[in-house]
Amino acid sequence: MPELRTTGASLAPESLLRRVPSALEAELDGELLIASVETGNYFGVSNCGRRIWELLATPLTLEELCEKLGAEYDADSALVRRDVLEFLSDLMRHGLLQELDPQSA
């Protein structure tokens, strides 16, 4: 099992990320609700946020995630990176995202 690193520092392009395996999710009125069992925090996502959540079912680097989304949405890479970082920060604050140690992945 990959070792977890402490999160909270700025994410680098090579940061290896995945959603926490214990997160709960449910569909409600076309929105995906995501909850952390550990913290009790939850929020709803749709569209691009939902796609990010789906992609993070398996570990991806920040760079890989941004490249996939940029290609899928045919969007400017700087804009994609900015929006992805903002969303990932929210996931981290809610205890829903893990940064993995790439050496143990």
N, CA, C and O atoms as CSV, one atom per row, in Angstrom:
chain,resi,resn,atom,element,x,y,z
A,1,MET,N,N,0.850,-1.182,0.000
A,1,MET,CA,C,0.000,0.000,0.000
A,1,MET,C,C,0.891,1.238,0.000
A,1,MET,O,O,1.849,1.301,0.770
A,2,PRO,N,N,0.593,2.233,-0.854
A,2,PRO,CA,C,1.420,3.430,-0.901
A,2,PRO,C,C,1.388,4.192,0.417
A,2,PRO,O,O,0.363,4.257,1.096
A,3,GLU,N,N,2.524,4.758,0.755
A,3,GLU,CA,C,2.637,5.553,1.975
A,3,GLU,C,C,2.088,6.952,1.723
A,3,GLU,O,O,2.307,7.537,0.662
A,4,LEU,N,N,1.372,7.479,2.714
A,4,LEU,CA,C,0.818,8.820,2.596
A,4,LEU,C,C,1.829,9.848,3.043
A,4,LEU,O,O,2.561,9.633,4.009
A,5,ARG,N,N,1.870,10.953,2.348
A,5,ARG,CA,C,2.694,12.080,2.774
A,5,ARG,C,C,1.780,13.115,3.399
A,5,ARG,O,O,0.576,13.149,3.143
A,6,THR,N,N,2.374,13.950,4.214
A,6,THR,CA,C,1.611,15.036,4.813
A,6,THR,C,C,1.175,15.991,3.720
A,6,THR,O,O,1.977,16.381,2.871
A,7,THR,N,N,-0.093,16.369,3.738
A,7,THR,CA,C,-0.596,17.299,2.734
A,7,THR,C,C,-0.625,18.696,3.310
A,7,THR,O,O,-0.361,18.889,4.497
A,8,GLY,N,N,-0.935,19.647,2.500
A,8,GLY,CA,C,-1.026,21.026,2.944
A,8,GLY,C,C,-0.012,21.912,2.247
A,8,GLY,O,O,-0.248,23.109,2.086
A,9,ALA,N,N,1.106,21.351,1.834
A,9,ALA,CA,C,2.090,22.135,1.086
A,9,ALA,C,C,1.565,22.323,-0.335
A,9,ALA,O,O,0.634,21.636,-0.755
A,10,SER,N,N,2.159,23.242,-1.063
A,10,SER,CA,C,1.767,23.450,-2.448
A,10,SER,C,C,1.994,22.173,-3.233
A,10,SER,O,O,2.988,21.473,-3.040
A,11,LEU,N,N,1.065,21.886,-4.113
A,11,LEU,CA,C,1.193,20.698,-4.938
A,11,LEU,C,C,2.107,20.999,-6.118
A,11,LEU,O,O,1.969,22.028,-6.780
A,12,ALA,N,N,3.028,20.099,-6.368
A,12,ALA,CA,C,3.933,20.209,-7.506
A,12,ALA,C,C,3.358,19.383,-8.657
A,12,ALA,O,O,2.515,18.517,-8.424
A,13,PRO,N,N,3.796,19.634,-9.895
A,13,PRO,CA,C,3.291,18.856,-11.025
A,13,PRO,C,C,3.452,17.349,-10.835
A,13,PRO,O,O,2.639,16.569,-11.330
A,14,GLU,N,N,4.506,16.938,-10.115
A,14,GLU,CA,C,4.747,15.504,-9.912
A,14,GLU,C,C,4.052,14.954,-8.668
A,14,GLU,O,O,4.223,13.780,-8.341
A,15,SER,N,N,3.275,15.777,-7.972
A,15,SER,CA,C,2.533,15.298,-6.798
A,15,SER,C,C,1.588,14.182,-7.223
A,15,SER,O,O,0.796,14.347,-8.151
A,16,LEU,N,N,1.677,13.045,-6.538
A,16,LEU,CA,C,0.844,11.888,-6.849
A,16,LEU,C,C,-0.384,11.924,-5.946
A,16,LEU,O,O,-0.268,11.929,-4.720
A,17,LEU,N,N,-1.553,11.949,-6.565
A,17,LEU,CA,C,-2.797,12.184,-5.837
A,17,LEU,C,C,-3.815,11.080,-6.085
A,17,LEU,O,O,-3.819,10.435,-7.133
A,18,ARG,N,N,-4.680,10.880,-5.087
A,18,ARG,CA,C,-5.849,10.022,-5.267
A,18,ARG,C,C,-6.872,10.401,-4.208
A,18,ARG,O,O,-6.544,10.977,-3.171
A,19,ARG,N,N,-8.118,10.060,-4.501
A,19,ARG,CA,C,-9.155,10.311,-3.508
A,19,ARG,C,C,-9.008,9.298,-2.382
A,19,ARG,O,O,-8.472,8.210,-2.594
A,20,VAL,N,N,-9.479,9.644,-1.189
A,20,VAL,CA,C,-9.358,8.717,-0.067
A,20,VAL,C,C,-10.285,7.531,-0.314
A,20,VAL,O,O,-11.435,7.714,-0.711
A,21,PRO,N,N,-9.794,6.321,-0.082
A,21,PRO,CA,C,-10.605,5.131,-0.350
A,21,PRO,C,C,-11.866,5.047,0.511
A,21,PRO,O,O,-12.848,4.423,0.111
A,22,SER,N,N,-11.845,5.665,1.676
A,22,SER,CA,C,-12.992,5.570,2.583
A,22,SER,C,C,-14.100,6.575,2.274
A,22,SER,O,O,-15.139,6.563,2.935
A,23,ALA,N,N,-13.899,7.441,1.287
A,23,ALA,CA,C,-14.911,8.453,0.960
A,23,ALA,C,C,-16.204,7.786,0.499
A,23,ALA,O,O,-16.191,6.778,-0.208
A,24,LEU,N,N,-17.301,8.370,0.913
A,24,LEU,CA,C,-18.620,7.906,0.487
A,24,LEU,C,C,-19.126,8.825,-0.607
A,24,LEU,O,O,-18.827,10.019,-0.615
A,25,GLU,N,N,-19.893,8.268,-1.529
A,25,GLU,CA,C,-20.468,9.093,-2.577
A,25,GLU,C,C,-21.871,8.616,-2.898
A,25,GLU,O,O,-22.180,7.430,-2.786
A,26,ALA,N,N,-22.714,9.553,-3.298
A,26,ALA,CA,C,-24.091,9.246,-3.671
A,26,ALA,C,C,-24.565,10.263,-4.700
A,26,ALA,O,O,-24.134,11.416,-4.697
A,27,GLU,N,N,-25.445,9.827,-5.565
A,27,GLU,CA,C,-26.025,10.680,-6.599
A,27,GLU,C,C,-27.304,11.313,-6.057
A,27,GLU,O,O,-28.138,10.626,-5.467
A,28,LEU,N,N,-27.458,12.620,-6.256
A,28,LEU,CA,C,-28.671,13.311,-5.828
A,28,LEU,C,C,-28.985,14.425,-6.815
A,28,LEU,O,O,-28.239,15.399,-6.920
A,29,ASP,N,N,-30.080,14.281,-7.528
A,29,ASP,CA,C,-30.521,15.301,-8.490
A,29,ASP,C,C,-29.428,15.700,-9.478
A,29,ASP,O,O,-29.235,16.886,-9.744
A,30,GLY,N,N,-28.722,14.727,-10.015
A,30,GLY,CA,C,-27.693,14.991,-11.006
A,30,GLY,C,C,-26.376,15.485,-10.453
A,30,GLY,O,O,-25.449,15.768,-11.211
A,31,GLU,N,N,-26.284,15.591,-9.144
A,31,GLU,CA,C,-25.052,16.036,-8.499
A,31,GLU,C,C,-24.463,14.870,-7.716
A,31,GLU,O,O,-25.196,14.052,-7.159
A,32,LEU,N,N,-23.140,14.799,-7.678
A,32,LEU,CA,C,-22.462,13.770,-6.903
A,32,LEU,C,C,-22.130,14.335,-5.531
A,32,LEU,O,O,-21.420,15.334,-5.422
A,33,LEU,N,N,-22.641,13.701,-4.488
A,33,LEU,CA,C,-22.318,14.095,-3.120
A,33,LEU,C,C,-21.172,13.234,-2.635
A,33,LEU,O,O,-21.204,12.012,-2.775
A,34,ILE,N,N,-20.159,13.865,-2.064
A,34,ILE,CA,C,-18.967,13.176,-1.572
A,34,ILE,C,C,-18.824,13.496,-0.095
A,34,ILE,O,O,-18.950,14.650,0.313
A,35,ALA,N,N,-18.556,12.459,0.716
A,35,ALA,CA,C,-18.421,12.668,2.162
A,35,ALA,C,C,-17.202,11.934,2.691
A,35,ALA,O,O,-16.865,10.843,2.232
A,36,SER,N,N,-16.546,12.552,3.665
A,36,SER,CA,C,-15.423,11.930,4.365
A,36,SER,C,C,-15.951,11.259,5.624
A,36,SER,O,O,-16.568,11.909,6.468
A,37,VAL,N,N,-15.709,9.968,5.749
A,37,VAL,CA,C,-16.117,9.224,6.939
A,37,VAL,C,C,-15.359,9.739,8.152
A,37,VAL,O,O,-15.925,9.840,9.241
A,38,GLU,N,N,-14.090,10.063,7.975
A,38,GLU,CA,C,-13.239,10.486,9.085
A,38,GLU,C,C,-13.626,11.855,9.647
A,38,GLU,O,O,-13.651,12.041,10.863
A,39,THR,N,N,-13.927,12.808,8.769
A,39,THR,CA,C,-14.177,14.175,9.231
A,39,THR,C,C,-15.655,14.552,9.276
A,39,THR,O,O,-16.037,15.496,9.968
A,40,GLY,N,N,-16.478,13.824,8.544
A,40,GLY,CA,C,-17.884,14.187,8.445
A,40,GLY,C,C,-18.137,15.298,7.439
A,40,GLY,O,O,-19.285,15.691,7.234
A,41,ASN,N,N,-17.089,15.812,6.808
A,41,ASN,CA,C,-17.229,16.861,5.796
A,41,ASN,C,C,-17.817,16.280,4.516
A,41,ASN,O,O,-17.523,15.143,4.145
A,42,TYR,N,N,-18.639,17.061,3.855
A,42,TYR,CA,C,-19.210,16.617,2.591
A,42,TYR,C,C,-19.503,17.822,1.704
A,42,TYR,O,O,-19.657,18.946,2.182
A,43,PHE,N,N,-19.575,17.562,0.414
A,43,PHE,CA,C,-20.013,18.585,-0.524
A,43,PHE,C,C,-20.411,17.939,-1.832
A,43,PHE,O,O,-20.121,16.768,-2.075
A,44,GLY,N,N,-21.081,18.712,-2.674
A,44,GLY,CA,C,-21.559,18.209,-3.949
A,44,GLY,C,C,-20.719,18.721,-5.097
A,44,GLY,O,O,-20.222,19.847,-5.072
A,45,VAL,N,N,-20.566,17.878,-6.105
A,45,VAL,CA,C,-19.816,18.262,-7.301
A,45,VAL,C,C,-20.599,17.852,-8.541
A,45,VAL,O,O,-21.389,16.909,-8.508
A,46,SER,N,N,-20.373,18.564,-9.616
A,46,SER,CA,C,-20.955,18.218,-10.905
A,46,SER,C,C,-19.949,18.598,-11.985
A,46,SER,O,O,-18.925,19.223,-11.710
A,47,ASN,N,N,-20.254,18.218,-13.186
A,47,ASN,CA,C,-19.442,18.563,-14.354
A,47,ASN,C,C,-17.958,18.267,-14.160
A,47,ASN,O,O,-17.580,17.118,-13.930
A,48,CYS,N,N,-17.121,19.289,-14.250
A,48,CYS,CA,C,-15.672,19.091,-14.206
A,48,CYS,C,C,-15.207,18.554,-12.851
A,48,CYS,O,O,-14.313,17.709,-12.795
A,49,GLY,N,N,-15.804,19.036,-11.763
A,49,GLY,CA,C,-15.446,18.526,-10.435
A,49,GLY,C,C,-15.722,17.043,-10.318
A,49,GLY,O,O,-14.946,16.296,-9.722
A,50,ARG,N,N,-16.826,16.632,-10.888
A,50,ARG,CA,C,-17.174,15.210,-10.884
A,50,ARG,C,C,-16.149,14.410,-11.698
A,50,ARG,O,O,-15.740,13.321,-11.296
A,51,ARG,N,N,-15.744,14.960,-12.834
A,51,ARG,CA,C,-14.760,14.267,-13.677
A,51,ARG,C,C,-13.422,14.138,-12.962
A,51,ARG,O,O,-12.771,13.098,-13.055
A,52,ILE,N,N,-13.005,15.179,-12.251
A,52,ILE,CA,C,-11.767,15.105,-11.472
A,52,ILE,C,C,-11.882,13.990,-10.444
A,52,ILE,O,O,-10.962,13.186,-10.296
A,53,TRP,N,N,-13.006,13.936,-9.734
A,53,TRP,CA,C,-13.228,12.898,-8.723
A,53,TRP,C,C,-13.137,11.507,-9.358
A,53,TRP,O,O,-12.507,10.612,-8.796
A,54,GLU,N,N,-13.758,11.323,-10.518
A,54,GLU,CA,C,-13.707,10.035,-11.216
A,54,GLU,C,C,-12.269,9.664,-11.574
A,54,GLU,O,O,-11.847,8.528,-11.357
A,55,LEU,N,N,-11.520,10.616,-12.120
A,55,LEU,CA,C,-10.140,10.338,-12.525
A,55,LEU,C,C,-9.250,9.998,-11.334
A,55,LEU,O,O,-8.305,9.221,-11.474
A,56,LEU,N,N,-9.534,10.564,-10.173
A,56,LEU,CA,C,-8.703,10.325,-8.991
A,56,LEU,C,C,-9.042,9.025,-8.271
A,56,LEU,O,O,-8.578,8.799,-7.153
A,57,ALA,N,N,-9.844,8.170,-8.897
A,57,ALA,CA,C,-10.091,6.836,-8.339
A,57,ALA,C,C,-8.792,6.031,-8.339
A,57,ALA,O,O,-8.598,5.146,-7.505
A,58,THR,N,N,-7.908,6.347,-9.280
A,58,THR,CA,C,-6.577,5.742,-9.317
A,58,THR,C,C,-5.555,6.873,-9.208
A,58,THR,O,O,-5.822,7.991,-9.649
A,59,PRO,N,N,-4.395,6.595,-8.630
A,59,PRO,CA,C,-3.397,7.656,-8.451
A,59,PRO,C,C,-2.956,8.281,-9.774
A,59,PRO,O,O,-2.662,7.585,-10.746
A,60,LEU,N,N,-2.919,9.605,-9.781
A,60,LEU,CA,C,-2.435,10.383,-10.920
A,60,LEU,C,C,-1.586,11.525,-10.387
A,60,LEU,O,O,-1.817,12.028,-9.288
A,61,THR,N,N,-0.603,11.927,-11.177
A,61,THR,CA,C,0.124,13.138,-10.794
A,61,THR,C,C,-0.745,14.341,-11.156
A,61,THR,O,O,-1.664,14.242,-11.969
A,62,LEU,N,N,-0.440,15.455,-10.547
A,62,LEU,CA,C,-1.156,16.686,-10.869
A,62,LEU,C,C,-1.022,16.988,-12.357
A,62,LEU,O,O,-1.989,17.387,-13.005
A,63,GLU,N,N,0.166,16.799,-12.890
A,63,GLU,CA,C,0.406,17.057,-14.311
A,63,GLU,C,C,-0.458,16.152,-15.191
A,63,GLU,O,O,-1.065,16.620,-16.154
A,64,GLU,N,N,-0.515,14.855,-14.864
A,64,GLU,CA,C,-1.337,13.922,-15.643
A,64,GLU,C,C,-2.812,14.316,-15.592
A,64,GLU,O,O,-3.509,14.300,-16.607
A,65,LEU,N,N,-3.268,14.665,-14.408
A,65,LEU,CA,C,-4.662,15.059,-14.235
A,65,LEU,C,C,-4.989,16.286,-15.086
A,65,LEU,O,O,-6.004,16.308,-15.782
A,66,CYS,N,N,-4.141,17.290,-15.032
A,66,CYS,CA,C,-4.371,18.515,-15.806
A,66,CYS,C,C,-4.314,18.252,-17.310
A,66,CYS,O,O,-5.097,18.825,-18.069
A,67,GLU,N,N,-3.400,17.395,-17.742
A,67,GLU,CA,C,-3.299,17.064,-19.168
A,67,GLU,C,C,-4.563,16.366,-19.654
A,67,GLU,O,O,-5.089,16.696,-20.717
A,68,LYS,N,N,-5.052,15.399,-18.876
A,68,LYS,CA,C,-6.273,14.673,-19.255
A,68,LYS,C,C,-7.458,15.625,-19.357
A,68,LYS,O,O,-8.218,15.578,-20.325
A,69,LEU,N,N,-7.612,16.482,-18.365
A,69,LEU,CA,C,-8.740,17.410,-18.368
A,69,LEU,C,C,-8.626,18.433,-19.485
A,69,LEU,O,O,-9.621,18.769,-20.126
A,70,GLY,N,N,-7.420,18.929,-19.722
A,70,GLY,CA,C,-7.215,19.881,-20.807
A,70,GLY,C,C,-7.596,19.289,-22.154
A,70,GLY,O,O,-8.204,19.962,-22.987
A,71,ALA,N,N,-7.233,18.020,-22.367
A,71,ALA,CA,C,-7.564,17.346,-23.621
A,71,ALA,C,C,-9.070,17.081,-23.727
A,71,ALA,O,O,-9.666,17.287,-24.784
A,72,GLU,N,N,-9.676,16.628,-22.636
A,72,GLU,CA,C,-11.108,16.310,-22.656
A,72,GLU,C,C,-11.973,17.545,-22.860
A,72,GLU,O,O,-12.983,17.488,-23.562
A,73,TYR,N,N,-11.585,18.654,-22.255
A,73,TYR,CA,C,-12.393,19.875,-22.319
A,73,TYR,C,C,-11.864,20.888,-23.325
A,73,TYR,O,O,-12.437,21.967,-23.481
A,74,ASP,N,N,-10.764,20.544,-24.014
A,74,ASP,CA,C,-10.147,21.435,-24.996
A,74,ASP,C,C,-9.996,22.844,-24.418
A,74,ASP,O,O,-10.466,23.830,-24.986
A,75,ALA,N,N,-9.317,22.898,-23.259
A,75,ALA,CA,C,-9.205,24.152,-22.514
A,75,ALA,C,C,-7.750,24.585,-22.378
A,75,ALA,O,O,-6.830,23.777,-22.508
A,76,ASP,N,N,-7.561,25.864,-22.115
A,76,ASP,CA,C,-6.247,26.450,-21.897
A,76,ASP,C,C,-5.576,25.786,-20.697
A,76,ASP,O,O,-6.191,25.665,-19.638
A,77,SER,N,N,-4.333,25.359,-20.848
A,77,SER,CA,C,-3.653,24.605,-19.791
A,77,SER,C,C,-3.470,25.414,-18.509
A,77,SER,O,O,-3.576,24.858,-17.416
A,78,ALA,N,N,-3.200,26.708,-18.619
A,78,ALA,CA,C,-3.032,27.535,-17.415
A,78,ALA,C,C,-4.347,27.663,-16.653
A,78,ALA,O,O,-4.362,27.634,-15.423
A,79,LEU,N,N,-5.434,27.803,-17.376
A,79,LEU,CA,C,-6.750,27.900,-16.754
A,79,LEU,C,C,-7.132,26.576,-16.093
A,79,LEU,O,O,-7.644,26.557,-14.973
A,80,VAL,N,N,-6.879,25.479,-16.791
A,80,VAL,CA,C,-7.166,24.153,-16.231
A,80,VAL,C,C,-6.382,23.960,-14.943
A,80,VAL,O,O,-6.945,23.546,-13.930
A,81,ARG,N,N,-5.099,24.255,-14.973
A,81,ARG,CA,C,-4.257,24.065,-13.787
A,81,ARG,C,C,-4.756,24.904,-12.610
A,81,ARG,O,O,-4.830,24.411,-11.484
A,82,ARG,N,N,-5.095,26.154,-12.864
A,82,ARG,CA,C,-5.588,27.027,-11.794
A,82,ARG,C,C,-6.868,26.469,-11.169
A,82,ARG,O,O,-6.994,26.394,-9.947
A,83,ASP,N,N,-7.816,26.079,-12.028
A,83,ASP,CA,C,-9.093,25.570,-11.528
A,83,ASP,C,C,-8.935,24.226,-10.826
A,83,ASP,O,O,-9.579,23.977,-9.807
A,84,VAL,N,N,-8.081,23.363,-11.365
A,84,VAL,CA,C,-7.841,22.060,-10.742
A,84,VAL,C,C,-7.201,22.241,-9.371
A,84,VAL,O,O,-7.611,21.591,-8.410
A,85,LEU,N,N,-6.209,23.109,-9.268
A,85,LEU,CA,C,-5.560,23.351,-7.972
A,85,LEU,C,C,-6.549,23.871,-6.938
A,85,LEU,O,O,-6.492,23.483,-5.771
A,86,GLU,N,N,-7.444,24.735,-7.356
A,86,GLU,CA,C,-8.458,25.265,-6.434
A,86,GLU,C,C,-9.372,24.139,-5.943
A,86,GLU,O,O,-9.672,24.050,-4.753
A,87,PHE,N,N,-9.807,23.292,-6.859
A,87,PHE,CA,C,-10.688,22.182,-6.483
A,87,PHE,C,C,-9.954,21.175,-5.600
A,87,PHE,O,O,-10.511,20.696,-4.613
A,88,LEU,N,N,-8.711,20.853,-5.947
A,88,LEU,CA,C,-7.937,19.903,-5.144
A,88,LEU,C,C,-7.696,20.440,-3.740
A,88,LEU,O,O,-7.704,19.676,-2.775
A,89,SER,N,N,-7.485,21.730,-3.619
A,89,SER,CA,C,-7.324,22.334,-2.289
A,89,SER,C,C,-8.583,22.135,-1.459
A,89,SER,O,O,-8.504,21.849,-0.264
A,90,ASP,N,N,-9.744,22.285,-2.089
A,90,ASP,CA,C,-11.007,22.033,-1.388
A,90,ASP,C,C,-11.099,20.577,-0.944
A,90,ASP,O,O,-11.487,20.294,0.190
A,91,LEU,N,N,-10.745,19.655,-1.833
A,91,LEU,CA,C,-10.784,18.233,-1.469
A,91,LEU,C,C,-9.859,17.947,-0.293
A,91,LEU,O,O,-10.221,17.200,0.617
A,92,MET,N,N,-8.674,18.535,-0.309
A,92,MET,CA,C,-7.716,18.318,0.780
A,92,MET,C,C,-8.258,18.868,2.093
A,92,MET,O,O,-8.162,18.216,3.133
A,93,ARG,N,N,-8.824,20.060,2.043
A,93,ARG,CA,C,-9.388,20.669,3.257
A,93,ARG,C,C,-10.517,19.830,3.838
A,93,ARG,O,O,-10.705,19.788,5.054
A,94,HIS,N,N,-11.263,19.167,2.971
A,94,HIS,CA,C,-12.378,18.337,3.419
A,94,HIS,C,C,-11.947,16.906,3.755
A,94,HIS,O,O,-12.788,16.072,4.088
A,95,GLY,N,N,-10.659,16.619,3.673
A,95,GLY,CA,C,-10.169,15.281,4.006
A,95,GLY,C,C,-10.531,14.228,2.982
A,95,GLY,O,O,-10.688,13.055,3.321
A,96,LEU,N,N,-10.666,14.639,1.721
A,96,LEU,CA,C,-11.104,13.726,0.669
A,96,LEU,C,C,-10.022,13.405,-0.353
A,96,LEU,O,O,-10.272,12.650,-1.293
A,97,LEU,N,N,-8.837,13.955,-0.191
A,97,LEU,CA,C,-7.750,13.761,-1.150
A,97,LEU,C,C,-6.483,13.390,-0.412
A,97,LEU,O,O,-6.178,13.949,0.642
A,98,GLN,N,N,-5.747,12.446,-0.968
A,98,GLN,CA,C,-4.467,12.025,-0.405
A,98,GLN,C,C,-3.358,12.359,-1.389
A,98,GLN,O,O,-3.508,12.197,-2.600
A,99,GLU,N,N,-2.248,12.827,-0.849
A,99,GLU,CA,C,-1.030,12.963,-1.636
A,99,GLU,C,C,-0.157,11.785,-1.245
A,99,GLU,O,O,0.194,11.621,-0.077
A,100,LEU,N,N,0.190,10.971,-2.221
A,100,LEU,CA,C,0.964,9.759,-1.985
A,100,LEU,C,C,2.444,10.015,-2.185
A,100,LEU,O,O,2.839,10.904,-2.938
A,101,ASP,N,N,3.249,9.231,-1.508
A,101,ASP,CA,C,4.692,9.268,-1.712
A,101,ASP,C,C,4.984,8.481,-2.987
A,101,ASP,O,O,4.765,7.270,-3.016
A,102,PRO,N,N,5.473,9.137,-4.043
A,102,PRO,CA,C,5.702,8.434,-5.308
A,102,PRO,C,C,6.710,7.294,-5.190
A,102,PRO,O,O,6.679,6.359,-5.990
A,103,GLN,N,N,7.594,7.360,-4.212
A,103,GLN,CA,C,8.594,6.303,-4.039
A,103,GLN,C,C,7.972,4.996,-3.560
A,103,GLN,O,O,8.527,3.924,-3.799
A,104,SER,N,N,6.827,5.074,-2.886
A,104,SER,CA,C,6.215,3.854,-2.360
A,104,SER,C,C,4.979,3.446,-3.142
A,104,SER,O,O,4.333,2.452,-2.810
A,105,ALA,N,N,4.642,4.212,-4.188
A,105,ALA,CA,C,3.431,3.902,-4.967
A,105,ALA,C,C,3.666,2.731,-5.891
A,105,ALA,O,O,2.761,2.330,-6.622
